[in-house]
Each structure stands twice: as C-alpha cells, then as structure tokens.
C-alpha cells in the first residue's frame, strides 16, 4: 500500500476522435488510475492501444471527451490561464523522437534555457548559465556541448538534451512518451538508468509509456496494461510479471525475450489469433474477446469492469470474480 499522497488522479477518462459520418474513434475509453508522489507508473500495450493519447490527455495536451483528470486536486482541463502556466512548470514531457522534438539548428544552450527564461527562474545571465551547465552535467553532457547545434549530436545525446530541457523548470512530474523507442538498444539502458537516477535524486513522479515490457519492468513501480483504449490490468511491476491475470497480459509477457537460451526454448509462447477490432466499432463486451482462448458468452456481451482481485492488483476480466 502506497501511503504517499496522490499526485495524478484519473477517473473514467475518455478521449474520442471524429472519424467522419457521425462515427467516433474511441482512443481512450473509461480509463481510471492514480499515480502517487515519487512513483513511476508504466503503461504498456500494442501500438495503437491508446497509451500515448491517454498520457497526453492526462497532462492537458489534448482535450478530454469525458471523465476527470486531477493534478494535486485541481482539474487539469478547467484551469485558468495562470493555473495552466504554473502547471506547465510542474509537469513536463519527454518526447518519443529526439530527432523530431528538437530544432536541429538551435543551440543546446538556448533549448535548455528557454524554459528558464519563460518561467523567470534565473535572476541574471550568470545564474542562467550556471543552471544550464548544471543541467548538462546532470544528464551526462559537457559544458562544451552548450554552444553546439543539435544536429551535431547522436540520438542518445539528443534525448539527454530533451531530458535536460524538461528538467530546466524544476518539474515535479514527468510524462515520458516512449523515450527510448527511437534509440539504439545499447543506448536505451543508459537513458533508463539516467531517468531512474534523476527520479531518485529529485523525487520525481513519472508516467512512463512504453511497449518494451522488459524496460518498463525495470523502471516502473506499477504497470498498467492497455488494450484498444481500455485498461485491462494494473498491478505492482513484480506482481504483474510473476502472476499476470488477464489473458492479454499473459500473451504479452510470453513474448518478452529471455537471456537464457534453454529457458527461452522451454517457455510456452502464447500466439494470439484474430485481428485487433476497430476502435471506431469496438465489440460490445470485452474488447479482447475475439482473440481470447478463454472467451465465453458473457465476454461477448458484457464489458468487464476493472476490479481489485488481490491487494493492489486490478484486472478487467470475467475469468476473475
């Protein structure tokens, strides 16, 4: 049980997009969870399951369709202009693609200093320079990198710059949108370890979106599994890997690579059949019912609710009462 205060509270969140002819694409449909202060919640799922849309809606980058998102008790989607400005100083985002999220012809110093200037965090030029150089050192870059253009850096170095930019305004909450998926495998672990160190040193709260289950286990305290806009399972990271309850989670974990060749050969992989339903016209019952080997008539007709089956372990599945 986490006794720390709730930082982000998401209740029955929905985000729909207009698909034409009065149809709605239900990218996020009735999702609820909380994130406690200093905690990392990882959200995983296939591409297109709605995890990034969920994260962007949670921090107000996208307007909600229904539901409620509260950050420290304040409704994220009904803030005043002043409240929104203060909110952007407390909540920052690390983007998926460091090549697209940074201006390649801008100097590293100016990219990092921009937030410091907007929020007026430095009293003078000397203090601004000190803050920028400290941030560069914090993410593993040198002072000499400050006056170079972004296009001179590798993908891993660019992501470090993106992290420094996010930390420049001294945030309390980071939304990490697949921050390692565009990087080489050899660099991914370095960025994950950097984020974990920064979280510990600065007591950060994080929402971490990923599709690499081995990495998300390494960084997350709890993990939520999304499928076609729904949260189907939510549990402590170790518990989820040890005892997955939802058939979709079981299938995802069976595909995670194992370093031991013998164990990998002996492990039973779960091969899903059928196609992912359309988010424009999802099934009436469980959205995984068309691909689940345990499907029953109830699954086809009644949508399961996300219920706490064991302490801290939630699952939306009729197999578990």
VMD Tcl script that draws the C-alpha trace (Angstrom):
set ca {
  {0.00 0.00 0.00}
  {1.42 3.38 -1.05}
  {0.94 5.93 1.73}
  {2.33 8.86 -0.23}
  {-0.14 11.49 -1.46}
  {-1.84 11.09 -4.83}
  {-0.28 13.38 -7.43}
  {-2.35 12.50 -10.50}
  {-5.88 11.09 -10.32}
  {-7.60 9.88 -13.50}
  {-11.28 8.94 -13.30}
  {-13.32 7.42 -16.17}
  {-11.23 9.28 -18.76}
  {-12.44 9.16 -22.37}
  {-10.84 10.63 -25.47}
  {-12.69 10.20 -28.77}
  {-11.75 11.50 -32.21}
  {-14.14 12.32 -35.04}
  {-13.94 9.52 -37.64}
  {-16.49 11.04 -40.03}
  {-20.11 10.11 -40.79}
  {-21.00 10.71 -37.12}
  {-18.60 7.97 -36.03}
  {-16.15 8.25 -33.13}
  {-12.76 6.63 -32.77}
  {-12.56 5.64 -29.10}
  {-8.83 6.01 -28.46}
  {-9.24 6.09 -24.66}
  {-12.46 4.73 -23.21}
  {-13.29 4.86 -19.49}
  {-9.76 4.64 -18.04}
  {-9.09 5.19 -14.33}
  {-5.89 5.11 -12.25}
  {-3.87 7.14 -9.74}
  {-0.17 7.96 -9.50}
  {1.35 8.66 -6.09}
  {4.08 11.18 -5.35}
  {7.51 9.80 -6.26}
  {6.06 6.79 -8.08}
  {6.57 5.61 -11.66}
  {3.51 4.17 -13.38}
  {4.30 2.37 -16.61}
  {1.64 1.90 -19.27}
  {2.21 -0.77 -21.92}
  {0.31 -2.18 -24.86}
  {0.41 -2.69 -28.60}
  {0.85 0.25 -30.97}
  {-2.49 2.00 -31.34}
  {-3.89 0.88 -27.98}
  {-4.27 4.49 -26.81}
  {-1.47 4.72 -24.25}
  {0.14 7.88 -25.67}
  {-3.24 9.54 -26.21}
  {-4.10 8.70 -22.62}
  {-0.90 10.32 -21.37}
  {-1.31 13.46 -23.46}
  {-4.91 13.85 -22.29}
  {-3.81 13.39 -18.68}
  {-1.44 16.36 -18.87}
  {-3.85 18.53 -20.85}
  {-2.08 18.40 -24.21}
  {-5.31 17.01 -25.64}
  {-8.83 17.99 -24.52}
  {-10.82 15.24 -22.84}
  {-14.11 13.89 -24.17}
  {-15.37 12.79 -20.75}
  {-14.12 11.89 -17.30}
  {-11.85 13.77 -14.94}
  {-8.11 14.32 -14.51}
  {-6.86 15.99 -11.34}
  {-3.29 17.05 -10.61}
  {-2.86 17.65 -6.88}
  {-6.62 18.03 -6.61}
  {-7.04 20.55 -9.45}
  {-8.94 19.71 -12.63}
  {-6.34 19.71 -15.41}
  {-8.88 20.58 -18.12}
  {-10.53 23.57 -16.43}
  {-7.53 25.54 -15.20}
  {-7.32 29.30 -15.55}
  {-4.57 30.77 -17.70}
  {-2.44 31.46 -14.63}
  {-3.03 27.97 -13.21}
  {-2.14 26.44 -16.58}
  {1.12 28.41 -16.69}
  {2.06 27.21 -13.20}
  {1.03 23.66 -14.18}
  {3.44 23.65 -17.14}
  {6.25 24.45 -14.72}
  {5.38 21.44 -12.58}
  {4.55 18.94 -15.34}
  {6.91 18.33 -18.26}
  {7.11 15.86 -21.14}
  {9.97 13.86 -22.65}
  {9.10 13.09 -26.25}
  {9.48 9.85 -28.16}
  {11.60 11.03 -31.08}
  {14.60 13.22 -30.13}
  {15.17 13.95 -33.82}
  {11.70 15.48 -34.30}
  {11.23 17.12 -30.89}
  {14.38 19.30 -31.00}
  {15.18 22.02 -33.52}
  {18.34 20.66 -35.23}
  {19.67 24.16 -35.98}
  {19.17 25.59 -32.50}
  {21.96 25.70 -29.96}
  {21.73 23.35 -26.99}
  {22.11 26.27 -24.57}
  {19.06 28.08 -25.97}
  {16.92 24.93 -25.96}
  {17.59 24.31 -22.27}
  {17.45 27.99 -21.27}
  {14.08 28.61 -22.94}
  {12.04 27.25 -20.04}
  {14.21 29.06 -17.50}
  {13.53 32.35 -19.30}
  {9.78 31.78 -19.75}
  {9.28 30.95 -16.06}
  {11.80 33.62 -14.94}
  {13.80 31.20 -12.82}
  {17.17 32.94 -13.14}
  {17.90 36.35 -11.59}
  {20.58 37.24 -14.13}
  {22.60 35.90 -17.06}
  {25.28 34.38 -14.83}
  {22.72 32.37 -12.88}
  {21.07 31.22 -16.12}
  {24.43 29.99 -17.42}
  {25.11 28.16 -14.17}
  {21.71 26.45 -14.30}
  {22.17 25.35 -17.92}
  {25.63 23.93 -17.28}
  {24.41 22.11 -14.16}
  {21.58 20.54 -16.18}
  {24.00 19.42 -18.90}
  {26.24 17.81 -16.29}
  {23.20 16.20 -14.65}
  {22.27 14.36 -17.86}
  {25.84 13.31 -18.68}
  {26.84 16.02 -21.17}
  {29.72 18.50 -21.02}
  {29.81 22.29 -20.82}
  {31.43 22.38 -24.27}
  {28.23 20.92 -25.76}
  {26.21 24.01 -24.80}
  {27.10 26.14 -27.81}
  {26.82 23.39 -30.41}
  {23.80 22.86 -32.66}
  {21.54 19.89 -32.05}
  {22.17 18.32 -35.47}
  {25.73 17.56 -34.35}
  {24.55 15.05 -31.74}
  {23.60 11.38 -31.80}
  {20.12 10.12 -30.91}
  {21.11 9.23 -27.35}
  {22.75 12.61 -26.80}
  {19.68 14.37 -28.22}
  {17.44 12.53 -25.78}
  {19.70 13.66 -22.95}
  {19.24 17.23 -24.19}
  {15.48 16.67 -24.23}
  {15.62 15.43 -20.63}
  {17.68 18.47 -19.60}
  {15.11 20.72 -21.28}
  {12.31 19.06 -19.34}
  {14.20 19.40 -16.04}
  {15.09 23.06 -16.62}
  {11.92 24.35 -14.95}
  {12.39 22.04 -11.93}
  {9.25 19.92 -12.57}
  {7.63 17.53 -10.12}
  {6.01 15.25 -12.72}
  {7.40 13.83 -15.97}
  {5.36 12.28 -18.77}
  {7.77 10.05 -20.69}
  {6.25 9.10 -24.04}
  {8.25 6.07 -25.20}
  {11.52 7.97 -24.62}
  {13.74 5.05 -25.66}
  {11.88 3.51 -28.61}
  {13.74 5.60 -31.22}
  {17.17 4.81 -29.74}
  {19.69 2.02 -30.32}
  {19.37 -0.88 -27.89}
  {22.83 -0.14 -26.50}
  {21.69 3.39 -25.54}
  {18.27 2.51 -24.15}
  {19.55 1.15 -20.84}
  {21.67 4.28 -20.33}
  {18.63 6.55 -20.71}
  {16.52 4.33 -18.42}
  {19.24 4.37 -15.74}
  {19.55 8.14 -16.09}
  {15.81 8.62 -15.62}
  {15.82 6.35 -12.56}
  {18.72 8.27 -11.01}
  {17.06 11.63 -11.69}
  {13.80 10.40 -10.21}
  {15.53 9.31 -7.02}
  {17.65 12.46 -6.71}
  {14.79 14.90 -7.44}
  {11.84 12.87 -6.05}
  {10.07 12.96 -9.41}
  {6.75 11.34 -10.23}
  {6.60 9.71 -13.68}
  {4.09 8.36 -16.16}
  {6.16 6.13 -18.43}
  {4.70 4.94 -21.74}
  {6.40 2.03 -23.50}
  {5.89 -1.13 -25.49}
  {9.14 -2.79 -24.31}
  {7.98 -4.80 -21.30}
  {11.47 -5.65 -20.10}
  {12.42 -1.97 -19.86}
  {9.13 -0.90 -18.30}
  {9.55 -3.51 -15.55}
  {12.99 -2.11 -14.78}
  {11.80 1.47 -14.24}
  {8.19 1.15 -13.01}
  {6.72 0.68 -9.54}
  {3.36 -0.31 -11.03}
  {2.33 -1.24 -14.57}
  {-0.95 -0.73 -16.37}
  {-1.77 -2.77 -19.48}
  {-3.96 -1.16 -22.15}
  {-5.83 -2.86 -24.96}
  {-7.90 -0.98 -27.54}
  {-8.49 2.05 -25.32}
  {-9.21 0.10 -22.11}
  {-7.06 -0.56 -19.05}
  {-7.24 -4.35 -18.71}
  {-4.79 -4.91 -15.85}
  {-2.99 -2.78 -13.27}
  {-0.59 -4.16 -10.66}
  {2.81 -3.72 -8.98}
  {5.52 -4.44 -11.54}
  {6.92 -7.56 -9.86}
  {3.43 -8.94 -9.23}
  {2.36 -8.41 -12.83}
  {5.34 -10.34 -14.19}
  {5.05 -13.08 -11.59}
  {1.31 -13.58 -11.83}
  {-0.45 -11.97 -14.81}
  {-4.22 -12.36 -14.59}
  {-5.51 -11.06 -17.91}
  {-5.08 -13.32 -20.98}
  {-3.73 -10.37 -22.97}
  {-1.07 -9.66 -20.34}
  {-0.10 -13.35 -20.37}
  {0.38 -13.20 -24.14}
  {2.47 -10.01 -23.94}
  {4.75 -11.42 -21.26}
  {5.22 -14.69 -23.14}
  {6.81 -12.71 -25.96}
  {9.40 -10.91 -23.78}
  {12.89 -12.18 -24.72}
  {14.81 -14.22 -22.12}
  {18.61 -14.17 -21.97}
  {18.82 -17.89 -21.15}
  {18.53 -19.83 -24.47}
  {17.38 -23.05 -22.76}
  {14.66 -21.27 -20.76}
  {13.61 -19.43 -23.90}
  {13.17 -22.69 -25.83}
  {11.22 -24.30 -23.00}
  {8.91 -21.38 -22.40}
  {5.43 -21.66 -23.83}
  {4.71 -18.73 -26.11}
  {1.09 -17.65 -26.48}
  {0.21 -16.89 -30.09}
  {-2.80 -14.63 -30.43}
  {-5.17 -15.29 -33.32}
  {-7.62 -12.96 -34.96}
  {-7.34 -9.24 -35.67}
  {-7.48 -6.26 -33.32}
  {-11.04 -4.83 -33.55}
  {-11.62 -1.36 -34.90}
  {-11.63 1.39 -32.23}
  {-14.40 3.02 -34.27}
  {-16.67 -0.01 -33.82}
  {-15.37 -1.96 -30.79}
  {-17.07 -5.14 -29.50}
  {-19.99 -4.71 -27.12}
  {-18.39 -6.87 -24.42}
  {-14.74 -7.43 -23.67}
  {-12.62 -5.88 -26.41}
  {-10.20 -8.79 -26.24}
  {-12.95 -11.41 -26.62}
  {-12.32 -12.03 -30.33}
  {-8.71 -13.09 -29.66}
  {-9.08 -14.80 -26.28}
  {-8.98 -18.59 -25.96}
  {-10.98 -18.43 -22.72}
  {-13.86 -16.46 -24.24}
  {-17.40 -17.16 -23.01}
  {-20.82 -15.86 -24.00}
  {-20.66 -13.38 -21.12}
  {-17.38 -11.99 -22.50}
  {-19.04 -11.32 -25.86}
  {-21.97 -9.43 -24.33}
  {-20.85 -7.76 -21.07}
  {-17.89 -5.44 -20.74}
  {-15.83 -6.41 -17.65}
  {-15.03 -3.76 -15.05}
  {-11.54 -3.16 -13.70}
  {-11.75 -4.75 -10.24}
  {-9.26 -5.33 -7.44}
  {-8.80 -9.12 -7.32}
  {-5.84 -9.09 -4.93}
  {-4.41 -6.19 -2.88}
  {-3.19 -3.65 -5.43}
  {-3.85 -5.99 -8.38}
  {-6.68 -4.91 -10.67}
  {-7.97 -6.78 -13.71}
  {-10.87 -6.39 -16.14}
  {-11.75 -9.99 -16.94}
  {-14.78 -12.21 -16.32}
  {-12.46 -15.12 -15.50}
  {-11.65 -13.44 -12.18}
  {-14.54 -12.66 -9.86}
}
mol new
graphics top color blue
foreach p $ca { graphics top sphere $p radius 0.5 }
foreach p [lrange $ca 0 end-1] q [lrange $ca 1 end] { graphics top cylinder $p $q radius 0.2 }
display resetview
